[in-house]
């Protein structure tokens, strides 16, 4: 499937929202979420690299968001406030030419200690997902997913 460039007179504010496109987009987001979870069940997050530039993204996150604690539940209201949006937009634009689909929407768990649930996830641009999950992985906060999956596999094998 190929896409042509956006027409020069295209106005996104006036474009129709096609229900089928929205459904396909939602399916892609859920697939991304499920794929990431399956990876975390097979590989310790602390050993996982999400991009070629994880180190740069992690250091940039720490510099631009020194108050961010990956072990804490994300405050969606603060993240999506005018100030929060402005700070994150500035952060994300650094990766416009470096990270594919940096601005593509995806699903992020609010808390690293919880599984994906309807009320425990938020919709964010891919670059926010990368920044948060890289920080969580670097701090070993996703390793429990691997350990739990290994315990479940061992229990099934011995049953």
N, C-alpha and C positions, 0 to 999 in steps of 0.2 A: 504494500500500500504506500503510495506517495502522496505528499501534501504539497500543494502549491503555496507560494508566499501569500500572506494576507493582502487582500486588495488595498491599494493606497487610500481609498476613501472609506474603509471599514471602520465603524465606530462600535467598539465592544459594549459600550453603555446602551446602545440601541439594538443590539443583536438579540435574536430570539434564543431562548434556552430550550433546546430540544431535549425532551425527556429521555430518549434513547441514548443520546450522547452522555447525559448525566449518569445514567445507569451504567454505561460502559466505563466511565471514569471511576465510579464507586467500586466496580468490580476490580479494576486495576489497583486501586488503593488497598482493598482487602487482600488481593493476591500478594502485594508487596509486604503487607503486615504478616501474613501467614508464612511467606517465604523466609522472612527475617527470623521469625520465631523458630522455624525448623532448623535454620542454620545455628541459632543459639542453643538448640537442643543437641546439636552434634559437635559443636566447637565452643570451648570456653570463650566467653566474650572478651576476657582479658588478653586473649591471644589473637583476636580477630581484627583484621583491617577492613574498614568499610570503603576507603578510597585510597588512591595513591599518595594523597597528601594529608593523611590523618594527623601527623605531627603538627603540621602548619595550622590545620583547623583547630586542634586542641589548644595550642598556644594562643591563637587568635581569640578563641572563646574566653580563655582565662584572662587575657588582657582587656577585652572589651566588656566582659561580664564578670568582674572579679567577685561579685556577690553570689554568682550562680553556684549552687551546691547540687551536684547530680544525684545525691542521695535523698534530697527533699522532693516532695510532691510539687510539680510545676503549677505555678499560679497562672492559670489561663487568662484571668482578667488582667493581670499585670503584663503578661506577654503580649496580649492583644489590645492593650490600651494605646492611645495615640503615641505616648512616649516609647512604650515597648515596641510597637510596630516600627517606629522611626529608627530605634537602635538596631533592631533585627534586620531591617531593610538595608541599612548601611553595612552591617556585617555580611549579609548574604550577597550583596552586589560585588563584593571582592571576588566572588567565585563564579561570576557570570560566565567568564570565558575559561574557567579552570575545571568546573564540575558539571558534567552532563546532567540535564534535567534539574539543575540546582533549585529551580522555582516550581517544580512540579509538585502538586499537592500529595501528601501522604498522611498516614496515621501514626501517632506517637503515643505511647503510654505516658500517663501523667506521673506515674510513680514506678521506679525501677523494681520495687518489691512485689509488684502485682502483675498478673497476666493481662492479656488484652480483654477488656470488657467494654460494653456499650458506654458506661458512665466513667470508665477509667482511661479513656483515650480521647485525644483531641486531633483535629485536622490542622496540619502545619505544612509549610513549604519544605521540600526535601532537604534543603540546606540546614534548616532548624533541626530536622530529624537527625542528620549526620552529626551536627555539633553536639546535641544532647546525648545521642547514643555512643559516640566516640568517647565522651567524658565518662559516661556510665561504664563502658567497657574498660577504659584505662584505670578506673577505680575498682574494678572487680565486681561491680554491682549487678551484672547480668550473669555471673558465673553460676548462681543458684539454679538457673534454668537448665544448664547442662547437667549439673549434679542431680537435680530432680529427675531428669530424663534418664540418666544412667541408672539411678536407683530403680526406676520403673522397669527399665529393660532387664536389669538383674533379677527383679522379682518375677517377671514373666518367664525368664529363662529357667528359674529354679522351681517354678510351679508345675 
